[in-house]
Amino acid sequence: MMNPKSTLSIAGHPIHPMLIPFPVAFFVSTLVSDIAYSITTNPFWSAASNWMLGVGLVMAALAALAGLTDFLGDDRIRSLRDAWLHMTGNIILVLIEAFNLWRRTIDGPDFIVPTGLVLSFIAAAVLVFNGWKGWKLVYQHRVGIKEEPGNTPR
């Protein structure tokens, strides 16, 4: 039986896993800069958090488009509970981070401590869950893994 295919790929390499490290790095960096702001109250860290959130949301949108293309492109992927949980978790993550950025633009640095910081911690926890489900899609369900001799499930 063939593995579920990644619909959006370059030379057989799925694009979605290539993109996901970027929003992960930016959202984790938001948490780190929020912690730095809560300790120092230096406005640099507040601005850094806002930039990290904004760029993270842009990169999350690109990763989401690639992931959604894969999700819609193969009904075997849509039949996986882990795929639905991964997608739902990522939607929740983007909503949390979009709200986080929106409130920061309204309230300024005052929003970071404590609410923005708490939202950044929650987002990091959701990232762990989403990463776990994404890992299961690749390593357990073999989504996007090319069929080759010796590369079959055990």
DSSP file (Angstrom, degrees, kcal/mol; ACC not computed):
  #  RESIDUE AA STRUCTURE BP1 BP2  ACC     N-H-->O    O-->H-N    N-H-->O    O-->H-N    TCO  KAPPA ALPHA  PHI   PSI    X-CA   Y-CA   Z-CA
    1    1 A M              0   0    0      0, 0.0     2,-0.2     0, 0.0     0, 0.0   0.000 360.0 360.0 360.0 138.2    0.0    0.0    0.0
    2    2 A M        -     0   0    0      1,-0.1     3,-0.1   145,-0.0   144,-0.1  -0.476 360.0-111.0 -78.5 147.8    1.3    3.5   -0.9
    3    3 A N        -     0   0    0    142,-0.3   140,-0.1    -2,-0.2     2,-0.1  -0.407  45.9 -86.3 -70.4 152.6    1.9    6.1    1.8
    4    4 A P        -     0   0    0      0, 0.0   140,-3.1     0, 0.0   141,-0.4  -0.431  54.6-127.1 -59.4 133.2   -0.5    9.1    1.8
    5    5 A K        -     0   0    0    138,-0.2     2,-0.6   139,-0.1    72,-0.1  -0.553   3.1-124.6 -90.0 148.2    1.1   11.6   -0.6
    6    6 A S        -     0   0    0     -2,-0.2    64,-0.1     1,-0.2     3,-0.1  -0.811  19.1-158.0 -83.7 122.1    1.9   15.2    0.0
    7    7 A T  S    S+     0   0    0     -2,-0.6     2,-0.8     1,-0.2    -1,-0.2   0.876  80.2  54.1 -71.6 -38.1    0.1   17.2   -2.6
    8    8 A L  S    S+     0   0    0     58,-0.3     7,-2.3    -3,-0.1     8,-0.5  -0.859  78.0 136.3-104.5 107.0    2.3   20.2   -2.5
    9    9 A S  E     -A   14   0A   0     -2,-0.8     2,-0.5     5,-0.3   135,-0.0  -0.960  47.6-134.4-147.3 162.3    5.9   19.3   -2.9
   10   10 A I  E >  S-A   13   0A   0      3,-2.5     3,-2.2    -2,-0.3    -2,-0.0  -0.986  92.2 -19.5-120.1 119.1    9.1   20.3   -4.7
   11   11 A A  T 3  S-     0   0    0     -2,-0.5    -1,-0.1     1,-0.3     0, 0.0   0.852 130.9 -49.7  51.3  38.9   11.0   17.4   -6.3
   12   12 A G  T 3  S+     0   0    0      1,-0.2    -1,-0.3    -6,-0.1   134,-0.1   0.449 113.6 120.3  83.3   0.4    9.1   14.9   -4.1
   13   13 A H  E <   -A   10   0A   0     -3,-2.2    -3,-2.5   132,-0.1    -1,-0.2  -0.882  67.6-120.5-102.0 119.3    9.9   16.9   -0.9
   14   14 A P  E     -A    9   0A   0      0, 0.0     4,-0.5     0, 0.0    -5,-0.3  -0.292  14.0-151.4 -59.6 136.5    6.7   18.1    1.0
   15   15 A I  S >> S+     0   0    0     -7,-2.3     4,-1.5     1,-0.2     3,-0.8   0.852  85.4  68.8 -78.4 -36.7    6.6   21.8    1.4
   16   16 A H  H >> S+     0   0    0     -8,-0.5     4,-1.9     1,-0.3     3,-0.7   0.916 100.4  46.5 -53.8 -50.0    4.6   21.9    4.6
   17   17 A P  H 34 S+     0   0    0      0, 0.0    -1,-0.3     0, 0.0    -2,-0.2   0.756 109.0  57.8 -66.4 -19.4    7.4   20.4    6.8
   18   18 A M  H <4 S+     0   0    0     -3,-0.8    -2,-0.2    -4,-0.5     4,-0.2   0.817 112.2  40.3 -73.7 -29.7    9.8   22.8    5.2
   19   19 A L  H X< S+     0   0    0     -4,-1.5     3,-1.6    -3,-0.7    44,-0.2   0.789  95.7  76.6 -90.1 -30.3    7.8   25.8    6.3
   20   20 A I  T 3X S+     0   0    0     -4,-1.9     4,-1.7     1,-0.3     5,-0.2   0.754  81.9  66.8 -63.2 -25.8    6.7   24.9    9.8
   21   21 A P  H 3> S+     0   0    0      0, 0.0     4,-2.5     0, 0.0    -1,-0.3   0.833  95.7  61.1 -62.3 -26.3   10.0   25.6   11.6
   22   22 A F  H <> S+     0   0    0     -3,-1.6     4,-2.5     2,-0.2     5,-0.2   0.973 106.6  38.9 -68.5 -55.5    9.6   29.3   10.8
   23   23 A P  H  > S+     0   0    0      0, 0.0     4,-2.8     0, 0.0     5,-0.3   0.893 116.2  54.9 -62.4 -34.2    6.3   30.0   12.7
   24   24 A V  H  X S+     0   0    0     -4,-1.7     4,-2.4     2,-0.2     5,-0.3   0.956 110.6  44.7 -59.7 -49.3    7.5   27.7   15.5
   25   25 A A  H  X S+     0   0    0     -4,-2.5     4,-2.3     1,-0.2    -1,-0.2   0.908 115.4  47.4 -62.5 -42.4   10.8   29.7   15.9
   26   26 A F  H  X S+     0   0    0     -4,-2.5     4,-1.7     2,-0.2    -1,-0.2   0.897 113.3  47.2 -68.4 -39.4    9.0   33.0   15.7
   27   27 A F  H  X S+     0   0    0     -4,-2.8     4,-1.6    -5,-0.2    -2,-0.2   0.887 113.8  47.1 -71.5 -37.2    6.3   32.1   18.3
   28   28 A V  H  X S+     0   0    0     -4,-2.4     4,-2.2    -5,-0.3    -2,-0.2   0.890 110.6  53.6 -67.5 -38.0    8.9   30.6   20.7
   29   29 A S  H  X S+     0   0    0     -4,-2.3     4,-2.8    -5,-0.3     5,-0.2   0.843 103.6  57.2 -63.8 -33.0   10.9   33.8   20.2
   30   30 A T  H  X S+     0   0    0     -4,-1.7     4,-2.4     2,-0.2    -1,-0.2   0.936 106.9  48.0 -61.3 -45.8    7.9   35.8   21.1
   31   31 A L  H  X S+     0   0    0     -4,-1.6     4,-2.4     2,-0.2    -2,-0.2   0.925 112.3  49.1 -60.2 -44.7    7.7   33.9   24.4
   32   32 A V  H  X S+     0   0    0     -4,-2.2     4,-2.3     1,-0.2    -2,-0.2   0.921 113.2  45.6 -63.0 -44.1   11.4   34.5   25.1
   33   33 A S  H  X S+     0   0    0     -4,-2.8     4,-2.4     2,-0.2    -1,-0.2   0.830 110.6  54.5 -71.8 -29.4   11.1   38.2   24.3
   34   34 A D  H  X S+     0   0    0     -4,-2.4     4,-2.7    -5,-0.2    -2,-0.2   0.916 109.0  48.2 -64.6 -42.5    8.0   38.5   26.4
   35   35 A I  H  X S+     0   0    0     -4,-2.4     4,-1.6     2,-0.2    -2,-0.2   0.927 111.6  49.9 -62.3 -43.8    9.9   37.0   29.3
   36   36 A A  H  X S+     0   0    0     -4,-2.3     4,-2.6     1,-0.2     5,-0.3   0.903 111.8  48.5 -61.9 -40.6   12.8   39.4   28.7
   37   37 A Y  H  X S+     0   0    0     -4,-2.4     4,-3.0     1,-0.2    -1,-0.2   0.912 108.2  53.7 -65.5 -41.2   10.3   42.3   28.7
   38   38 A S  H  < S+     0   0    0     -4,-2.7    -1,-0.2     1,-0.2    -2,-0.2   0.812 115.7  40.8 -64.7 -27.9    8.6   41.1   31.9
   39   39 A I  H  < S+     0   0    0     -4,-1.6    -2,-0.2    -5,-0.2    -1,-0.2   0.877 132.5  20.1 -83.8 -41.2   12.1   41.1   33.6
   40   40 A T  H  < S-     0   0    0     -4,-2.6    -3,-0.2    -5,-0.2    -2,-0.2   0.715  78.8-144.5-104.0 -23.9   13.5   44.3   32.2
   41   41 A T     <  +     0   0    0     -4,-3.0    -4,-0.1    -5,-0.3    -3,-0.1   0.680  44.6 156.9  54.7  22.1   10.5   46.4   30.9
   42   42 A N    >>  -     0   0    0     -6,-0.3     3,-1.4     1,-0.1     4,-0.9  -0.645  46.0-138.1 -74.6 124.6   12.9   47.5   28.1
   43   43 A P  H 3> S+     0   0    0      0, 0.0     4,-2.4     0, 0.0     5,-0.2   0.721  97.4  73.2 -59.9 -21.1   10.7   48.6   25.2
   44   44 A F  H 3> S+     0   0    0      1,-0.2     4,-2.7     2,-0.2     5,-0.2   0.924  96.5  48.9 -56.2 -43.6   13.0   46.8   22.8
   45   45 A W  H <> S+     0   0    0     -3,-1.4     4,-2.3     2,-0.2    -1,-0.2   0.842 108.4  53.1 -69.8 -32.7   11.6   43.5   24.0
   46   46 A S  H  X S+     0   0    0     -4,-0.9     4,-2.0     2,-0.2    -1,-0.2   0.936 112.4  44.4 -64.0 -46.2    8.0   44.7   23.5
   47   47 A A  H  X S+     0   0    0     -4,-2.4     4,-2.3     1,-0.2    -2,-0.2   0.901 111.9  53.5 -64.8 -40.7    8.8   45.7   19.9
   48   48 A A  H  X S+     0   0    0     -4,-2.7     4,-2.7    -5,-0.2    -1,-0.2   0.914 107.5  51.6 -60.8 -42.5   10.6   42.5   19.3
   49   49 A S  H  X S+     0   0    0     -4,-2.3     4,-2.7     1,-0.2    -1,-0.2   0.922 109.0  50.1 -59.5 -44.8    7.7   40.5   20.5
   50   50 A N  H  X S+     0   0    0     -4,-2.0     4,-2.5     1,-0.2    -1,-0.2   0.914 112.4  46.6 -62.5 -42.6    5.3   42.3   18.2
   51   51 A W  H  X S+     0   0    0     -4,-2.3     4,-2.8     2,-0.2     5,-0.3   0.915 112.2  50.6 -64.8 -42.6    7.6   41.7   15.2
   52   52 A M  H  X S+     0   0    0     -4,-2.7     4,-2.4     1,-0.2    -2,-0.2   0.914 112.0  47.7 -62.1 -42.7    8.0   38.0   16.1
   53   53 A L  H  X S+     0   0    0     -4,-2.7     4,-2.3    -5,-0.2    -2,-0.2   0.940 113.4  47.7 -62.2 -47.2    4.2   37.6   16.4
   54   54 A G  H  X S+     0   0    0     -4,-2.5     4,-1.8     2,-0.2    -2,-0.2   0.937 116.2  41.5 -62.2 -49.2    3.6   39.4   13.1
   55   55 A V  H  X S+     0   0    0     -4,-2.8     4,-2.6     1,-0.2     5,-0.2   0.886 113.1  55.6 -67.6 -37.6    6.2   37.5   11.1
   56   56 A G  H  X S+     0   0    0     -4,-2.4     4,-2.3    -5,-0.3    -1,-0.2   0.895 107.3  49.7 -60.0 -40.2    5.2   34.2   12.9
   57   57 A L  H  X S+     0   0    0     -4,-2.3     4,-2.0     2,-0.2    -1,-0.2   0.888 110.5  49.7 -67.5 -38.7    1.6   34.8   11.8
   58   58 A V  H  X S+     0   0    0     -4,-1.8     4,-1.8     2,-0.2    -2,-0.2   0.943 114.5  44.4 -63.0 -47.0    2.6   35.4    8.1
   59   59 A M  H  X S+     0   0    0     -4,-2.6     4,-2.5     1,-0.2    -2,-0.2   0.853 110.7  54.9 -67.8 -33.5    4.8   32.2    8.1
   60   60 A A  H  X S+     0   0    0     -4,-2.3     4,-2.6    -5,-0.2    -1,-0.2   0.879 105.8  53.1 -65.1 -36.9    2.0   30.3    9.8
   61   61 A A  H  X S+     0   0    0     -4,-2.0     4,-2.2     2,-0.2    -2,-0.2   0.915 110.3  46.9 -63.9 -42.4   -0.4   31.3    7.1
   62   62 A L  H  X S+     0   0    0     -4,-1.8     4,-1.9     2,-0.2    -2,-0.2   0.925 114.1  46.8 -65.0 -44.2    2.1   30.0    4.4
   63   63 A A  H  X S+     0   0    0     -4,-2.5     4,-2.8     1,-0.2    -2,-0.2   0.882 111.0  53.6 -64.2 -37.5    2.6   26.8    6.3
   64   64 A A  H  X S+     0   0    0     -4,-2.6     4,-3.1     2,-0.2     5,-0.2   0.896 106.3  51.8 -65.2 -40.3   -1.2   26.5    6.8
   65   65 A L  H  X S+     0   0    0     -4,-2.2     4,-2.1     2,-0.2    -1,-0.2   0.927 112.9  45.0 -62.0 -43.6   -1.8   26.8    3.0
   66   66 A A  H  X S+     0   0    0     -4,-1.9     4,-1.9     2,-0.2   -58,-0.3   0.922 115.6  47.2 -65.1 -43.9    0.7   24.1    2.3
   67   67 A G  H  X S+     0   0    0     -4,-2.8     4,-2.7     1,-0.2    -2,-0.2   0.897 111.6  50.1 -64.8 -40.8   -0.7   21.9    5.0
   68   68 A L  H  X S+     0   0    0     -4,-3.1     4,-2.9     2,-0.2     5,-0.2   0.879 107.5  54.7 -66.1 -37.4   -4.3   22.5    3.9
   69   69 A T  H  X S+     0   0    0     -4,-2.1     4,-1.5    -5,-0.2    -1,-0.2   0.922 112.0  43.8 -60.6 -43.8   -3.3   21.6    0.3
   70   70 A D  H  X S+     0   0    0     -4,-1.9     4,-0.9     2,-0.2    -2,-0.2   0.921 113.4  51.9 -65.0 -43.5   -1.9   18.3    1.5
   71   71 A F  H  < S+     0   0    0     -4,-2.7     3,-0.4     1,-0.2     7,-0.4   0.911 116.9  38.1 -60.5 -45.1   -5.0   17.7    3.8
   72   72 A L  H  < S+     0   0    0     -4,-2.9    -1,-0.2     1,-0.2    -2,-0.2   0.712 109.2  64.9 -79.2 -20.4   -7.4   18.3    0.9
   73   73 A G  H  < S+     0   0    0     -4,-1.5     2,-0.4    -5,-0.2    -1,-0.2   0.639 105.0  37.5 -82.3 -14.9   -5.3   16.5   -1.7
   74   74 A D    >X  -     0   0    0     -4,-0.9     4,-1.5    -3,-0.4     3,-1.2  -0.939  61.9-155.8-142.3 115.6   -5.4   13.0   -0.3
   75   75 A D  H 3> S+     0   0    0     -2,-0.4     4,-1.1     1,-0.3    -1,-0.1   0.721  94.8  66.2 -65.5 -19.3   -8.5   11.5    1.4
   76   76 A R  H 34 S+     0   0    0      2,-0.2    -1,-0.3     1,-0.2     4,-0.2   0.853 101.4  49.1 -68.0 -32.7   -6.3    9.1    3.3
   77   77 A I  H X4 S+     0   0    0     -3,-1.2     3,-1.8     1,-0.2     6,-0.3   0.931 108.7  52.4 -68.9 -44.6   -4.9   12.1    5.2
   78   78 A R  H 3< S+     0   0    0     -4,-1.5    -1,-0.2    -7,-0.4    -2,-0.2   0.746 102.5  60.8 -62.8 -22.4   -8.4   13.4    5.9
   79   79 A S  T 3< S+     0   0    0     -4,-1.1     2,-0.5     4,-0.1    -1,-0.3   0.571  84.9  96.8 -81.3  -7.0   -9.3   10.0    7.3
   80   80 A L    <>  -     0   0    0     -3,-1.8     4,-1.5    -4,-0.2     3,-0.4  -0.721  64.1-152.9 -88.9 124.6   -6.6   10.3   10.0
   81   81 A R  H  > S+     0   0    0     -2,-0.5     4,-2.4     1,-0.2     5,-0.2   0.885  98.3  57.9 -58.8 -39.3   -7.8   11.6   13.4
   82   82 A D  H  > S+     0   0    0      1,-0.2     4,-2.6     2,-0.2    -1,-0.2   0.845 102.2  54.6 -62.0 -33.4   -4.3   12.9   14.1
   83   83 A A  H  > S+     0   0    0     -3,-0.4     4,-2.5    -6,-0.3    -1,-0.2   0.912 109.6  46.6 -66.1 -41.6   -4.5   15.1   10.9
   84   84 A W  H  X S+     0   0    0     -4,-1.5     4,-2.7     2,-0.2    -2,-0.2   0.906 114.0  47.6 -66.2 -41.2   -7.8   16.6   12.2
   85   85 A L  H  X S+     0   0    0     -4,-2.4     4,-2.6     2,-0.2    -2,-0.2   0.899 112.2  50.2 -66.8 -39.8   -6.2   17.2   15.6
   86   86 A H  H  X S+     0   0    0     -4,-2.6     4,-2.0    -5,-0.2    -2,-0.2   0.935 114.1  44.4 -61.7 -47.5   -3.1   18.7   14.1
   87   87 A M  H  X S+     0   0    0     -4,-2.5     4,-2.2     2,-0.2    -2,-0.2   0.926 114.6  48.1 -65.1 -45.1   -5.1   21.1   11.9
   88   88 A T  H  X S+     0   0    0     -4,-2.7     4,-2.5     1,-0.2    -2,-0.2   0.914 111.2  51.2 -63.0 -42.7   -7.5   22.1   14.7
   89   89 A G  H  X S+     0   0    0     -4,-2.6     4,-2.5     1,-0.2    -1,-0.2   0.887 109.7  50.1 -61.0 -39.2   -4.6   22.7   17.0
   90   90 A N  H  X S+     0   0    0     -4,-2.0     4,-2.4     2,-0.2    -1,-0.2   0.870 109.1  51.2 -69.7 -35.3   -2.9   24.9   14.4
   91   91 A I  H  X S+     0   0    0     -4,-2.2     4,-2.3     2,-0.2    -2,-0.2   0.932 111.5  48.2 -63.4 -44.8   -6.1   26.9   13.9
   92   92 A I  H  X S+     0   0    0     -4,-2.5     4,-2.5     1,-0.2    -2,-0.2   0.919 110.7  51.8 -60.5 -44.1   -6.3   27.4   17.7
   93   93 A L  H  X S+     0   0    0     -4,-2.5     4,-2.6     1,-0.2     5,-0.2   0.930 110.3  47.4 -58.3 -47.7   -2.7   28.5   17.8
   94   94 A V  H  X S+     0   0    0     -4,-2.4     4,-2.7     1,-0.2     5,-0.2   0.894 111.6  50.8 -64.7 -39.2   -3.1   31.1   15.0
   95   95 A L  H  X S+     0   0    0     -4,-2.3     4,-2.4     2,-0.2    -1,-0.2   0.919 111.3  48.3 -63.8 -42.9   -6.2   32.5   16.7
   96   96 A I  H  X S+     0   0    0     -4,-2.5     4,-2.5     1,-0.2    -2,-0.2   0.947 115.9  43.3 -60.3 -48.9   -4.4   32.8   20.1
   97   97 A E  H  X S+     0   0    0     -4,-2.6     4,-2.4     2,-0.2    -2,-0.2   0.849 112.7  51.9 -70.6 -34.1   -1.4   34.5   18.4
   98   98 A A  H  X S+     0   0    0     -4,-2.7     4,-2.6    -5,-0.2    -1,-0.2   0.921 112.7  45.9 -66.4 -42.8   -3.6   36.8   16.3
   99   99 A F  H  X S+     0   0    0     -4,-2.4     4,-2.7    -5,-0.2     5,-0.3   0.915 111.0  53.9 -62.3 -42.8   -5.5   37.9   19.3
  100  100 A N  H  X S+     0   0    0     -4,-2.5     4,-1.6    -5,-0.2    -2,-0.2   0.928 113.0  41.8 -57.6 -48.4   -2.3   38.3   21.2
  101  101 A L  H  X S+     0   0    0     -4,-2.4     4,-1.9     2,-0.2    -1,-0.2   0.911 113.0  53.7 -67.7 -42.1   -0.9   40.6   18.5
  102  102 A W  H  X S+     0   0    0     -4,-2.6     4,-1.1     1,-0.2    -2,-0.2   0.921 110.0  46.6 -60.0 -45.4   -4.2   42.5   18.0
  103  103 A R  H  X S+     0   0    0     -4,-2.7     4,-3.3     1,-0.2     5,-0.4   0.853 109.1  55.5 -67.4 -33.3   -4.4   43.3   21.8
  104  104 A R  H  X S+     0   0    0     -4,-1.6     4,-1.9    -5,-0.3    -1,-0.2   0.863 105.0  52.7 -66.3 -34.7   -0.8   44.5   21.8
  105  105 A T  H  < S+     0   0    0     -4,-1.9    -1,-0.2     2,-0.2    -2,-0.2   0.799 117.1  39.3 -70.6 -26.3   -1.5   46.9   19.0
  106  106 A I  H  < S+     0   0    0     -4,-1.1    -2,-0.2    -5,-0.2    -1,-0.2   0.918 129.2  26.7 -85.0 -49.9   -4.4   48.3   21.0
  107  107 A D  H >< S-     0   0    0     -4,-3.3     3,-0.8     1,-0.2    -3,-0.2   0.610  93.5-150.7 -93.9 -14.2   -3.0   48.3   24.6
  108  108 A G  G ><  -     0   0    0     -4,-1.9     3,-2.0    -5,-0.4     4,-0.4  -0.337  60.9 -22.6  73.7-160.5    0.8   48.6   23.8
  109  109 A P  G >> S+     0   0    0      0, 0.0     3,-1.3     0, 0.0     4,-0.7   0.718 125.3  76.1 -59.6 -22.5    3.4   47.0   26.1
  110  110 A D  G <4 S+     0   0    0     -3,-0.8     5,-0.2     1,-0.3     3,-0.2   0.772  88.4  61.0 -61.0 -23.3    1.0   47.1   29.1
  111  111 A F  G <4>S+     0   0    0     -3,-2.0     5,-2.9     1,-0.2     6,-0.3   0.777  89.9  70.0 -73.3 -25.0   -0.8   44.1   27.6
  112  112 A I  I <4>S+     0   0    0     -3,-1.3     5,-2.8    -4,-0.4     6,-0.3   0.914  81.7  83.0 -63.5 -45.2    2.4   41.9   27.8
  113  113 A V  I  <5S-     0   0    0     -4,-0.7    -1,-0.2     1,-0.2     2,-0.0  -0.911 116.1 -18.7-109.6 115.0    2.5   41.5   31.5
  114  114 A P  I  >5S+     0   0    0      0, 0.0     4,-2.5     0, 0.0     5,-0.2  -0.989 139.1  44.3-102.5 -16.7    0.7   39.4   32.4
  115  115 A T  I  >5S+     0   0    0      1,-0.2     4,-2.6    -5,-0.2    -3,-0.2   0.898 114.7  45.1 -62.7 -48.2   -1.9   38.6   29.7
  116  116 A G  I  ><S+     0   0    0     -5,-2.9     4,-2.2     1,-0.2    -1,-0.2   0.890 114.4  50.9 -61.9 -38.6    0.4   38.6   26.6
  117  117 A L  H  ><S+     0   0    0     -5,-2.8     4,-2.1    -6,-0.3    -1,-0.2   0.914 110.1  48.8 -64.1 -43.9    3.0   36.5   28.5
  118  118 A V  H  X S+     0   0    0     -4,-2.5     4,-2.6    -6,-0.3    -2,-0.2   0.918 111.2  50.3 -62.4 -43.7    0.3   34.0   29.5
  119  119 A L  H  X S+     0   0    0     -4,-2.6     4,-2.7     1,-0.2    -1,-0.2   0.881 108.8  52.3 -63.0 -37.3   -1.0   33.8   25.9
  120  120 A S  H  X S+     0   0    0     -4,-2.2     4,-2.0     2,-0.2    -1,-0.2   0.885 110.0  48.6 -66.2 -37.9    2.6   33.2   24.7
  121  121 A F  H  X S+     0   0    0     -4,-2.1     4,-2.0     2,-0.2    -2,-0.2   0.916 112.3  48.5 -65.6 -43.1    3.0   30.3   27.3
  122  122 A I  H  X S+     0   0    0     -4,-2.6     4,-2.4     1,-0.2    -2,-0.2   0.921 110.2  51.9 -62.2 -43.1   -0.3   28.8   26.1
  123  123 A A  H  X S+     0   0    0     -4,-2.7     4,-2.3     1,-0.2    -1,-0.2   0.894 107.7  52.2 -60.5 -40.1    0.8   29.2   22.5
  124  124 A A  H  X S+     0   0    0     -4,-2.0     4,-1.7     2,-0.2    -1,-0.2   0.891 109.2  49.7 -63.9 -38.8    4.0   27.3   23.3
  125  125 A A  H  X S+     0   0    0     -4,-2.0     4,-1.9     2,-0.2    -2,-0.2   0.910 110.4  49.6 -66.0 -41.3    2.1   24.5   24.9
  126  126 A V  H  X S+     0   0    0     -4,-2.4     4,-2.9     1,-0.2     5,-0.2   0.879 106.7  57.0 -64.0 -37.1   -0.2   24.3   21.8
  127  127 A L  H  X S+     0   0    0     -4,-2.3     4,-2.6     2,-0.2    -1,-0.2   0.898 104.8  51.5 -59.1 -40.8    2.9   24.2   19.7
  128  128 A V  H  X S+     0   0    0     -4,-1.7     4,-2.2     2,-0.2    -2,-0.2   0.935 111.7  46.4 -62.8 -45.9    4.1   21.1   21.6
  129  129 A F  H  X S+     0   0    0     -4,-1.9     4,-2.3     2,-0.2    -2,-0.2   0.939 113.9  47.8 -60.7 -47.9    0.8   19.4   21.0
  130  130 A N  H  X S+     0   0    0     -4,-2.9     4,-2.5     1,-0.2    -2,-0.2   0.877 110.9  51.5 -63.8 -37.7    0.8   20.3   17.3
  131  131 A G  H  X S+     0   0    0     -4,-2.6     4,-2.6    -5,-0.2    -1,-0.2   0.896 108.6  51.6 -64.7 -39.8    4.3   19.2   16.9
  132  132 A W  H  X S+     0   0    0     -4,-2.2     4,-2.2     2,-0.2    -2,-0.2   0.931 112.4  45.2 -61.2 -46.6    3.5   15.8   18.5
  133  133 A K  H  X S+     0   0    0     -4,-2.3     4,-1.9     2,-0.2    -2,-0.2   0.884 113.1  50.5 -67.4 -37.9    0.5   15.3   16.1
  134  134 A G  H  X S+     0   0    0     -4,-2.5     4,-1.8     2,-0.2    -1,-0.2   0.901 108.9  52.3 -63.9 -40.7    2.6   16.4   13.1
  135  135 A W  H  X S+     0   0    0     -4,-2.6     4,-3.2     1,-0.2     5,-0.5   0.918 108.4  50.9 -59.9 -44.3    5.3   13.9   14.1
  136  136 A K  H  X>S+     0   0    0     -4,-2.2     5,-2.4     1,-0.2     4,-1.7   0.878 106.0  55.8 -62.6 -37.1    2.7   11.2   14.3
  137  137 A L  H  <5S+     0   0    0     -4,-1.9     6,-3.0     3,-0.2    -1,-0.2   0.911 118.0  33.4 -61.7 -41.1    1.5   12.0   10.8
  138  138 A V  H  <5S+     0   0    0     -4,-1.8     4,-0.4     4,-0.3    -2,-0.2   0.955 129.3  30.9 -79.6 -52.4    5.0   11.6    9.4
  139  139 A Y  H  <5S+     0   0    0     -4,-3.2    -3,-0.2    -5,-0.2    -2,-0.2   0.738 131.7  28.3 -88.3 -23.4    6.5    8.9   11.4
  140  140 A Q  T  <5S+     0   0    0     -4,-1.7    -3,-0.2    -5,-0.5    -4,-0.1   0.841 134.1  28.6 -99.7 -47.8    3.5    6.8   12.3
  141  141 A H  S   <S-     0   0    0     -5,-2.4    -3,-0.2     2,-0.1    -4,-0.2   0.548  96.4-135.5 -92.7  -8.4    1.1    7.4    9.4
  142  142 A R    >   +     0   0    0     -4,-0.4     3,-1.5    -6,-0.4     2,-0.3   0.790  32.9 179.6  61.9  33.4    3.9    8.0    6.9
  143  143 A V  T 3  S+     0   0    0     -6,-3.0    -1,-0.2     1,-0.3  -138,-0.2  -0.507  70.5   4.1 -66.6 126.5    2.3   11.1    5.3
  144  144 A G  T 3  S+     0   0    0   -140,-3.1     2,-0.5    -2,-0.3    -1,-0.3   0.503  92.8 138.0  78.4   4.8    4.5   12.5    2.6
  145  145 A I    <   -     0   0    0     -3,-1.5    -1,-0.3  -141,-0.4  -142,-0.3  -0.744  55.0-124.4 -86.4 124.4    7.1    9.7    2.9
  146  146 A K        -     0   0    0     -2,-0.5     2,-0.5  -134,-0.1    -1,-0.0  -0.425  21.3-117.4 -69.8 136.8    8.3    8.5   -0.5
  147  147 A E        +     0   0    0     -2,-0.1     5,-0.1  -144,-0.1    -1,-0.1  -0.650  49.7 153.7 -75.6 121.5    7.9    4.8   -1.2
  148  148 A E    >   -     0   0    0     -2,-0.5     3,-2.4     3,-0.3     2,-0.0  -0.973  53.5 -82.2-142.7 155.4   11.3    3.3   -1.8
  149  149 A P  T 3  S+     0   0    0      0, 0.0     0, 0.0     0, 0.0     0, 0.0  -0.372 120.8  17.3 -57.2 134.5   12.7   -0.2   -1.5
  150  150 A G  T 3  S+     0   0    0      1,-0.1     2,-0.0     3,-0.1    -3,-0.0   0.459 103.8  96.8  81.3   0.2   13.6   -0.7    2.2
  151  151 A N    <   +     0   0    0     -3,-2.4    -3,-0.3     2,-0.0    -1,-0.1  -0.385  54.4 124.6-116.4  51.2   11.5    2.2    3.2
  152  152 A T        -     0   0    0     -5,-0.1    -5,-0.0     1,-0.1     0, 0.0  -0.805  68.0 -93.2-113.0 153.3    8.4    0.3    4.2
  153  153 A P              0   0    0      0, 0.0    -1,-0.1     0, 0.0    -3,-0.1  -0.263 360.0 360.0 -61.8 149.4    6.5    0.4    7.5
  154  154 A R              0   0    0      0, 0.0    -2,-0.0     0, 0.0     0, 0.0   0.415 360.0 360.0 -95.7 360.0    7.5   -2.3   10.0
